[in-house]
Amino acid sequence: MSPVKITKVKGGFQVKTPDMIHAKHTTKAKAEAQERLLNAVEHTNWRPTGKPSMDSAHASAVRRISKK
């Protein structure tokens, strides 16, 4: 289990684990999002693919149809 640490540095925040630094000089919101992502990868079977989930794809299709 690798603990994710967010530290305040000059110019923003830094996200790091014992193995490496994952983000430098980022905003607090982005650092917290990165922490959630790293914890999800560490503790579940989920891996980021870059594709939207089926739920969000379905929701955007419904929004397009309802606007017409």
trRosetta pair geometry for C-beta under 8 A, 3 or more apart (Angstrom, degrees):
i j d omega theta_ij theta_ji phi_ij phi_ji
1 42 6.8 90 -138 167 62 127
1 43 8.0 37 -123 -80 96 90
2 17 4.4 34 156 -166 124 123
2 18 5.8 -130 -145 25 97 96
2 19 6.5 -36 -134 -4 147 104
2 38 7.8 -82 90 162 110 115
2 42 6.2 -134 42 -116 89 141
3 17 7.0 157 79 -136 42 74
3 18 7.3 68 48 -28 77 97
4 15 6.5 -8 -174 -168 103 92
4 16 7.6 158 -155 84 59 28
4 17 5.6 -40 -99 -83 61 85
4 22 8.0 -30 -138 19 104 140
4 34 7.9 -174 -169 118 139 82
4 35 4.7 156 122 -136 144 83
4 38 5.0 124 -85 87 138 137
4 39 6.3 -94 1 -55 136 87
5 15 7.5 160 83 -152 48 45
5 16 5.6 -22 62 67 94 77
5 17 7.4 152 15 -91 79 34
6 13 5.6 2 -174 179 96 122
6 14 7.2 156 -154 76 49 47
6 15 5.6 -16 -100 -99 74 71
6 28 7.9 84 171 -140 139 68
6 31 4.8 104 -133 155 122 125
6 32 7.0 -7 -77 -75 161 59
6 35 6.0 -56 -49 -62 115 133
7 13 6.9 156 80 -158 36 71
7 14 5.1 -18 62 58 88 99
7 16 7.4 -17 11 22 108 107
8 12 7.9 -144 -148 129 60 27
8 13 5.7 -45 -103 -103 51 74
8 14 7.9 167 -103 15 5 81
9 12 6.4 -3 65 71 84 58
9 13 6.7 128 22 -127 81 20
9 14 4.9 50 -9 -22 128 113
9 24 7.3 -39 59 -156 151 76
9 25 6.9 -81 83 -76 116 62
11 25 4.5 -18 117 -128 112 104
12 24 7.6 104 77 156 120 47
12 25 4.1 102 39 -160 130 45
12 26 5.3 145 157 47 138 23
12 27 6.2 -76 -144 -75 110 32
12 28 7.9 -153 -165 -46 74 58
12 31 7.8 163 160 -46 96 124
13 23 7.6 23 102 108 81 111
13 25 7.7 120 46 -127 36 13
13 26 5.6 -58 64 70 83 74
13 27 6.9 17 22 144 110 13
13 28 5.5 106 -23 -90 146 55
13 30 7.9 165 60 70 116 84
13 31 4.1 -53 104 -52 136 156
14 21 6.4 -42 -176 -150 107 111
14 23 6.6 179 -150 93 43 67
14 24 5.4 6 -114 -115 91 58
14 25 7.4 18 -77 -33 77 41
14 26 7.6 123 -91 24 32 89
14 31 7.6 39 56 -119 9 127
15 21 7.3 118 82 -167 53 64
15 22 4.6 -52 102 67 103 102
15 23 4.1 38 32 40 108 102
15 26 7.0 -20 -8 41 104 134
15 31 5.0 179 -58 -146 107 83
15 34 4.7 -87 -62 101 178 136
15 35 6.2 -141 -134 -62 121 78
15 38 7.5 173 165 -14 125 144
16 20 6.8 -135 -147 114 83 36
16 21 4.4 -38 -99 -109 106 62
16 22 6.2 173 -97 10 42 78
17 20 6.3 17 56 48 90 58
17 22 6.8 54 -3 -27 93 114
17 38 6.8 -162 -56 -177 124 146
21 24 6.2 35 155 -58 129 96
22 34 5.9 164 117 171 126 130
22 38 6.6 -111 -56 -72 174 135
23 26 4.6 -19 160 -9 122 141
23 30 7.0 -162 -175 127 157 105
23 31 6.2 -161 87 -105 140 73
23 34 5.2 -106 -14 -86 142 176
26 30 4.5 -107 167 89 117 124
26 31 5.3 147 91 -59 114 84
26 34 7.3 66 95 -12 164 141
27 30 4.6 89 56 12 84 102
27 31 6.8 -145 93 -8 42 89
28 31 5.6 -55 -146 36 31 114
28 32 6.4 30 156 -18 65 105
29 32 6.0 -55 -149 36 29 108
29 33 6.5 30 151 -18 63 107
30 33 5.5 -52 -147 37 34 114
30 34 6.3 38 152 -21 66 104
31 34 5.6 -52 -148 35 31 113
31 35 6.5 36 150 -22 63 103
32 35 5.4 -48 -149 32 35 116
32 36 6.6 37 152 -18 64 101
33 36 5.7 -52 -152 35 34 111
33 37 6.4 35 150 -20 65 106
34 37 5.5 -53 -148 36 33 114
34 38 6.3 31 155 -17 66 105
35 38 5.9 -55 -146 37 29 108
35 39 6.3 27 155 -16 63 108
36 39 5.8 -58 -147 39 29 110
36 40 6.3 32 154 -22 65 106
37 40 5.7 -54 -148 33 30 112
37 41 6.5 27 155 -16 64 105
37 48 6.8 8 -159 -53 112 133
38 41 5.8 -53 -148 37 32 110
38 42 6.2 30 154 -19 65 111
39 42 5.6 -58 -143 40 31 111
39 43 5.8 -5 171 8 69 117
40 43 6.7 -71 -129 50 20 87
40 44 5.5 -31 -171 30 63 118
40 46 5.4 -41 160 73 103 127
41 44 7.5 -62 -103 53 11 78
41 46 6.8 -99 -93 88 47 79
41 47 6.5 66 -124 -110 91 56
41 48 7.3 -49 -78 -12 112 91
52 56 4.5 -106 177 84 113 121
52 57 5.2 138 100 -56 116 85
52 60 7.8 17 136 -1 164 134
53 56 5.0 90 57 11 81 98
53 57 7.0 -145 95 -4 41 89
54 57 5.5 -56 -145 40 34 113
54 58 6.1 36 155 -21 67 106
55 58 5.8 -56 -149 36 28 110
55 59 6.3 28 153 -20 64 107
56 59 5.4 -49 -143 36 35 114
56 60 6.4 34 158 -18 66 102
57 60 6.1 -54 -148 36 29 106
57 61 6.5 30 152 -18 62 107
58 61 5.7 -57 -151 36 32 112
58 62 6.4 32 152 -19 66 105
59 62 5.7 -53 -149 35 32 111
59 63 6.5 34 152 -21 65 104
60 63 5.5 -49 -147 34 36 114
60 64 6.5 40 153 -22 65 102
61 64 5.7 -51 -150 33 33 112
61 65 6.5 30 153 -16 65 106
62 65 5.8 -57 -148 38 32 109
62 66 6.1 26 157 -17 67 111
63 66 5.9 -60 -142 40 28 107
63 67 6.5 35 157 -28 63 104
64 67 6.1 -54 -154 24 29 112
64 68 7.5 29 153 -23 59 101
65 68 6.3 -56 -165 22 36 111
